[in-house]
Amino acid sequence: MRRLVIGAAAGVLVALAAATGVSAYWQAQQELQGGLVASGDLTVSATWVGGTPNWTGLYPGQSVERSVAVVVAPEGDNLKWTVNASSSNPNDAFTFQAWRGACGTGAALPATDSPETMSICVRYTLSSDAAAVAQGLTSTPTITITAEQVSG
């Protein structure tokens, strides 16, 4: 009888352990020496070449172009970055494009070779199928120049 009770108790313990999800977990750790981590700052300035432009009226399909002088001032070692230009425009009849260098023939943005000074040409084009109701409307676009740190 005693064997039966001990056997039943052992069976209950095994069943209880299986039901509660008992498992074994082995772990090993190894510390690795890392390299030096450094960071820095990028300061970006952008100014219109020749002063603030006087945007002129456009007919459908016409464009207007202006140049922006961009200076990126890095503070730190071995910093690399990309420079990009974007525009928010409340009027959907316009498209925005930007190039590094001359409009339409310069390098595509973002510029990835980390120059500290560059000229960016921006172009707004009024859609060739702009509705007649757009006549006389004004638009005040905002151009944003960004420099973003990248690995390299």
C-alpha positions in Angstrom: 0.0 0.0 0.0 2.8 2.3 0.9 4.3 1.8 -2.6 1.0 2.7 -4.2 0.8 6.0 -2.2 4.4 7.0 -3.1 3.9 6.0 -6.7 0.6 8.0 -6.9 2.2 11.0 -5.2 5.2 10.9 -7.7 2.7 10.6 -10.6 0.8 13.7 -9.3 4.0 15.7 -9.0 5.1 14.8 -12.5 1.6 15.6 -13.9 1.6 18.9 -11.9 5.0 19.9 -13.2 4.0 19.2 -16.8 0.8 21.2 -16.4 2.6 24.2 -15.0 5.1 24.4 -17.9 8.2 23.8 -16.0 11.3 24.1 -18.2 15.0 24.5 -18.0 16.8 27.6 -19.2 20.6 27.8 -19.8 22.4 31.1 -20.4 25.9 32.2 -21.1 27.2 35.8 -21.2 30.3 37.2 -22.8 31.3 40.9 -22.6 32.7 42.4 -25.8 34.8 45.5 -25.9 33.1 48.2 -28.0 34.8 51.0 -30.0 34.7 54.6 -29.2 31.3 56.2 -29.8 31.3 59.9 -30.8 28.7 62.3 -32.0 28.5 65.8 -33.3 26.3 68.6 -34.4 25.3 69.9 -37.8 24.3 73.5 -38.3 22.5 74.4 -41.5 22.0 77.8 -43.0 20.3 78.7 -46.3 20.0 82.1 -48.0 18.6 83.2 -51.3 21.3 84.1 -53.8 20.8 87.7 -54.7 18.3 88.4 -51.9 14.7 87.3 -51.4 13.2 86.6 -54.8 10.2 88.5 -56.3 8.3 85.6 -57.6 6.5 86.6 -60.8 3.2 85.5 -62.2 3.1 82.4 -64.2 1.1 81.1 -67.2 0.2 77.4 -67.3 3.3 75.3 -68.1 5.7 78.1 -67.1 8.4 77.7 -64.4 10.3 80.1 -62.1 13.8 79.2 -60.7 15.9 80.6 -57.9 19.2 79.6 -56.3 19.7 79.0 -52.6 23.2 79.1 -51.0 23.5 76.3 -48.4 26.2 76.0 -45.7 26.5 73.0 -43.4 28.8 73.5 -40.4 29.8 70.3 -38.8 31.0 70.1 -35.2 32.6 66.7 -34.6 34.9 64.3 -36.3 34.1 62.2 -39.4 30.6 63.4 -39.8 28.8 62.7 -43.0 25.4 64.0 -44.1 22.9 64.4 -46.9 21.3 67.7 -47.9 17.8 67.8 -49.3 15.2 70.4 -50.2 11.4 70.1 -49.9 8.4 72.4 -50.3 5.0 72.7 -48.8 2.7 74.6 -51.1 -1.0 75.2 -50.4 -1.8 75.3 -54.1 -1.8 71.9 -55.9 -1.4 73.5 -59.3 2.4 73.9 -58.7 5.1 71.3 -58.7 8.4 71.6 -56.9 11.9 70.4 -58.0 15.4 70.9 -56.6 18.9 70.2 -57.8 22.4 70.7 -56.6 23.9 73.2 -59.0 22.2 74.3 -62.1 18.4 73.7 -62.5 17.6 70.7 -64.5 21.2 69.7 -65.1 22.7 69.6 -61.6 23.0 66.6 -59.3 19.9 65.1 -57.9 19.1 65.7 -54.3 19.7 64.5 -51.7 23.3 65.4 -52.1 25.3 62.6 -50.4 28.9 63.5 -50.7 28.8 65.8 -47.7 29.9 69.1 -49.1 30.0 72.0 -46.6 28.8 74.6 -49.1 26.7 74.2 -52.1 24.2 75.9 -54.3 20.7 74.5 -54.7 18.4 75.5 -57.5 14.7 75.3 -56.8 12.0 75.4 -59.5 8.2 75.9 -59.3 6.2 75.0 -62.3 2.5 75.9 -62.8 0.7 72.9 -64.2 0.0 73.1 -67.9 -3.6 72.1 -67.2 -4.1 74.6 -64.4 -7.8 75.5 -64.2 -8.9 78.9 -65.3 -10.3 79.3 -61.8 -6.7 79.4 -60.5 -6.2 82.7 -62.4 -5.3 85.5 -60.0 -4.8 83.2 -57.0 -1.6 83.6 -55.0 0.5 80.9 -53.4 3.0 81.2 -50.6 5.2 78.1 -50.7 7.6 77.2 -47.9 11.0 75.7 -48.8 12.8 73.6 -46.2 16.5 72.8 -46.5 17.6 69.8 -44.3 20.9 68.2 -43.5 20.7 64.7 -42.1 23.6 62.8 -40.5 24.3 59.5 -42.2 26.7 56.7 -41.4 29.8 56.5 -43.4 
